[in-house]
Amino acid sequence: MKFTKKEWLVFGIVCLIGIFANLDKSMIGFTADKLISSYGFTKAEMGNLSSVFYVSFILVTIPGGWLVDRFGYKKFVVVSLSILTVFSFLFGNVSGLFSILLLRFLVGFGQAGYTNGAPKIISDNFAPEQCAKVQSIVIATAGIGGILASTVGQSIININWHYAYYMLAAGYLVALVLVVIFLKDKKAANTDVKEKAQPAEKVGFFDAWKNKNTLLLAIAVLFSNLVGVAMMFWLPNVFHVNFNIENSSMLSTIMVGFYIVMTIATAISGSVVTKYFKGKEQKFIFWLSIITAICIVVFIAAPIYQVAIAALYVSDFTMMLAFSALLSIPYQIVPRKIIGSAFAVLNIGAFVGGIISPQLVSAFAQADSYFFSFIVLAICMVISGAATLLVKKPE
């Protein structure tokens, strides 16, 4: 990618925030296990860590995209990083269940601020033809965060889980300082007198919700993220129940491999789409969704775990290629004045999928098999691809 120095700086800051935000998301599972063993909390109580996070995330996301479009991203991101710095540090200083859940709820506000601000940062600082590539690499920070959580994060948590959140708070603080010093809203940075004289284009609160393409993309993202969250959440238990794998180090290795494949797929997605499938993104996503669905069925039906792992990694690769390509489409078809609002709608779809995913899998799971659960996930993947085909690009 050919960027100016300013663009490289913006790109680096957004990726840095993404790495710490995704390290935070991935590390909470290891933290929950530690809290259960250290304080005697139940699995149900620790399961609420995920629920309260998603609730606060959605509460901020509903108005968040509109606020970013209306008032610019810098204040929004500065506030979110300040929240993450303070409440991550405080999270590392508590031990009571109510305090832990409350602080995780508040951390969700900060995470939502970054998630809603990032698309606007990309849209305002990069040319339209660069946005897909930048977006794909920013999404790849989810895999990088997962790898770091499974290695560095888990090691620190095993020593003292408090230290892991002091580390997160320090990372967020560094990102906050960089944003304050180097990031500028497009309007603030514009020195053209003619553009300054023009009145700011007003953005309605429901403009993105009235856009049919945005709603169709949100449905596609909902079903795609439902599958992705289910895979990450249930895989260790699936290997235990369906394939009788008890070795924890082997499971850890499998999950690290899963995150590495995720990182590679998301990182190259923008370049692959731009170079080979420009103008054909919807068909590309649809067929990748079909391949993913087939591999999910092969994975859960495989007679031996070696075949299952191979099918899992292929499904992971194609699923993340499709997901990353899916998130590049709004930059092409959604008016830039509502890009933040549009991504807020997509984010709500993604996290609704994340909320219902565990319940959906458990509803179809049997005591000795996840076969029917993963058949349902394969169907969800097909629905995601089909919804993408219904999106109509403007003339």
N, C-alpha and C positions, 0 to 999 in steps of 0.2 A: 504494500500500500504506500502511495506517495502522499505524504502529509507535509504541511508546513510545520515549523517549530511550534507554533501556537496549537495546531491541531494535534500534534504528538503529545503536547502537554495535557490538553483536555482529555485525549484518549487514555493517557496514563492515569490520570486522576480518577476517571470513571471506572477503569478496570481495577484500580486499587480499592476503591470503595466496594466494588462488586465482590472482590476476593474476600474481604473481611465480612461483608454481609452474608455471603454464602458459607463461609467458615462458621459463622454464628448459627445459621440454620441447620447445618449438618452436624455441628458439635452437640446440639441440644439432646440428641438421642443418647450419646455416650454420657452426658451429664445426668440424664434421667436415670440411667442404670446405676450411676454412682450415688445419686440421692436415695434411691430405693435401698441400696445396701448400707448406706451411711446413717440414714435417719428413719428407716423402716416405713417409708411411704409405700403405698400400694401402686400397682401398675395403672389402675384406673385413675388414681390421683395424679400420677405423672403424665398420664395421657392427656390430662387437661392442659398441660404445658403447650401442646400443639393447638388445642381448641382455642384457648384465650388469645394466642398469637394471631390466628387466622381471623378471629372476631375483630380485634383491634385493627388489623390490616385492612379489612373490608370497610370498617367505619371511616378510616382515613381516605381510602381509595375512592369512595363514592364522590366526595367533593374535591379530592386531591388533584385529579387530572384537570378539572376546570380551573382550580386555583392556579396551577402552573401555567396554563394557557393564558389566563387573565392577568396575572401579576408577575410572571417570570419564574424561572426555576431556582435562581440563586438563594433567595430568602428561604424558599421551601426546603432546599437541600441543607442549608446551614442549620436550620431549626431541627431537621431530622437527625443530622449528625451530632448535634448537641444533645439531643435526647438519647441517642445510642451511646454516646460517651458516658453520660451521667448514669443512666440506668443499667448499663452493662457493668460499670464499676460497683454500683450498689447491689446488683444481683450477686456479685462475688462476695458480699458481706453479710448475707442473710442465711438463715437455716430453717425458719418457720414456713409451713406450707402456704399460708395466706400471703406472706411477703414474697415468696418465690413466684407464685402465680400472678400476683399484682405486678411485679416488676417485669415478668415476661409479657404481660399484657401491654405494659408501657413501651417495652422494646419493640413490640409490633407496630406502634405508631411511627417510630423512627425508621424501621425497615420499609414501611409503606411510603414514607417520604422520599427515600432514595429510589425505590422502584418506580414511582410516578414521575420523579424528576429526570431520571436517566434518558427516556426517549426524547424529551424536550431538549435536553443538552445535546444529544446526537443530532436531532433535526436542525437545531439552530447553529451548530458549529461545523457541520460537514455537508458537502455537496450531496444532492439526492442520490447520485450513483455510488457514493461511498457509504451511505447509511446502512445498507444491507450487510456489508462486510464488517463495519464497526459493531453493528447490533449483534452479529453472530459471535464475535470475539467477546463482547461483554457478557453474552449468555454463557459462553464457555467458562466464565469465572465460577459458575455453579459446580462444574466438574473439578476445577482447581480447589475450590473451597472444600468439596467433599474429600479430595485426596488429603489435603492438609488436616481436615478434621479426623480422618481415619489414621493418621500417622502422628503428626506433631500434637494436635489437639487431644487425641486419646491418651498420649503419653503424659501430657501435662495434667490432664484430669485424673489419671491414675495416681500421680504424685500428690496433687492437691487441686481439687476442682476450682477452688477460689482463684488460683493463679491464672487459670485459663481465661477467666472473665476480666481480670486485670489486664491481660495481654490484649484482649479484644478492645477494651476501653482505650488503651494506649494507641492501638491502630486507628480507631475511629477519630481520636484526637488529632493524630497526624493528618488524616484525610480532611478533617474540618479546617485545619490551618491552611492546607493547600487550596481548598475551595475558596476560603475567604480572600486569600491573596491573589489567586490566579484566574478564577472563573468569573466571567461577567455575563450578565444577561445581554441578549442581542440588542435590545433597545438601548441599554445603557452604553454599549460599546459603539453604537452607530454615530458617526460624526457627520453624516451627510445632512446638510441643512434641509434639503427638499424632503427627505424622509422624516426628519424631525417635525416638520411642519404638518405632516399628514396626521390626522387623528387616528388613534389606535383602533383597530378593528375589534368590535365587541364580540365576545364569545358567550353564547347562551349556555346555561347550565345543562340543558338537555340536548344540545346540538348533536353530540356524539351518539346519544341514545336513539336519536331519530334517523341515524345513518344505518340503512339496512346492511350494508357491507360490514360495518363494525359489529353489528349484532351476530351476523353469520360467522365472522371470524372469532367472536367471543365463544360461540357454541363449539367451534372447532377446537379452540384452545382449552375449553372446559373438558371435553372428552379426551384430548391428548394428554393434558396434565393429570387427569384422573388416572390414566394408565401409568404415567411416569411416577407419580407419588406412590401408587400401589406397589410398583416394582421395588422402589427403594425401601418402603416401609416393611414389606412382607417377605422379601427375598431370603433373609437369614432363616426365618421359620419355614419357608417353603423347602429350602434345601434340607432342613432338619426333618420335616414331616414326609416329604415326597421322595427324598433321596438318601435319607438316613446319614447325613453328614453331621457329625458331632464335634469335630475338631474346630475350635474357635479360631485358631490361626489360619486355617484353610478358608473359613468363611470370610475372615478379614481380607485375605488375599483376593478372593473372588470379588468382594465389594470394591477394593481398590482398583482392580481391573475394570470393573463396571464404570467407575468414575473416570478412569483414564480414557476409555472408549467414548464416554460422554463428552469429555473435554475436546478430544480430537474431532468428533463429529460436529460439535457446535462451532469450533474454531474455523473449520474449513467450509462450513455451510454457505456463508456469504459469498465466498469466492467461487464455489461450485455453481451456485444459482446464477450469479452474475455472468459467469463465463460461458456456461453450457445451457442454461435453462431460462435465460432472460425472455420474458413474455410467455413462458410456459410453466410458471411457478405452481399454478394450481394443479395441473396434471402431475407435475413432479411430486408434489405433496401427497396427492391421492394415491399414486402407485407406491410411494414409500410407506404410506399407511397400510396398504394391502400387504406388502412384504412384511411389515412389522407384525401385523395380525397373524400371518402364517407362521412366522418364527415364534411367536408367543405360544401358539398351539403346539408346535414341535417341541418347544422347551418343556411345557408341562406334561406332554405325553411321552417324552423321551424315556427309553428303558434304562439308560445309564446316565450318570451325572456329567460325563465328559461331553456327550452329545447335547445335553441340556445347557451346559455352559457355553458351548459354541453357538447354539441357537439364541441364547440370552444376549450374548455380545453383539450378534448381528442385529437382533431386534433393538437393542440399545442404540446402536449406530444409526440405523434407519429412522428410528423414532425421533432421535435428537436432530438429525438432518431435517426431518419434516417439521419439527417444532420450531427450530431456528428459522427455517424458510418461511414458516407461517407468520412469525413475528416481523419478517421483513416486508410483507405485503402492505401493511398500513402506510409505510413511507411512500408507496407508489400510488395508492388510490384514495387516501384520506386527505382532505385539505389540511395544510400545515397549521392553520390557525386553531384546529381542534385536535392536533396530534397527541397532546398530553391527555385530553379527555378520552380520546379513542383508546389509548393504551390503558387508561384507567378501567374502561369497560372490559377490555381483554383481561386485565389483571383480576378483576372481580370474577370473570368466568374461570380463570385458572385456579383461583383459590376456593371457589365453590366446588370445583372438581376435587381439590385437595381435601376439603372437609368431608365430602361424601365418599371418597375413595376407600378409606378403611372399613366403613360400614358396609359398602357394597361387596367388598371382597369377603368379609366375615359372614355376610348373609348367605353366600353361596358356598362357603367352605364347609368341608366335612371333617370329622375328627381325624381321619387318616389321609386326607388328600385336599389339595387346592385346585383340582382339575377343573371343576365347573366354574370356579371363581375366575380362572385365567381364560376360560372360553368367553366369559362375559367381557373381560378386558379386551380380548381380541375383537369382539363385536364393537366395543366402544371406539377402538382405533379406526375401524372401518367407517363409523359414523363421523368421526373427526375429518377423515379424508373426503367423505361425501359432502359435508357442510362446506368445505373449502371450494369444491367445484361449483357451488351455487353463487359464489361471490362474483359480481359483475364489475369488470373494470370499466371506468368511464371512457367515453370515446376520445 
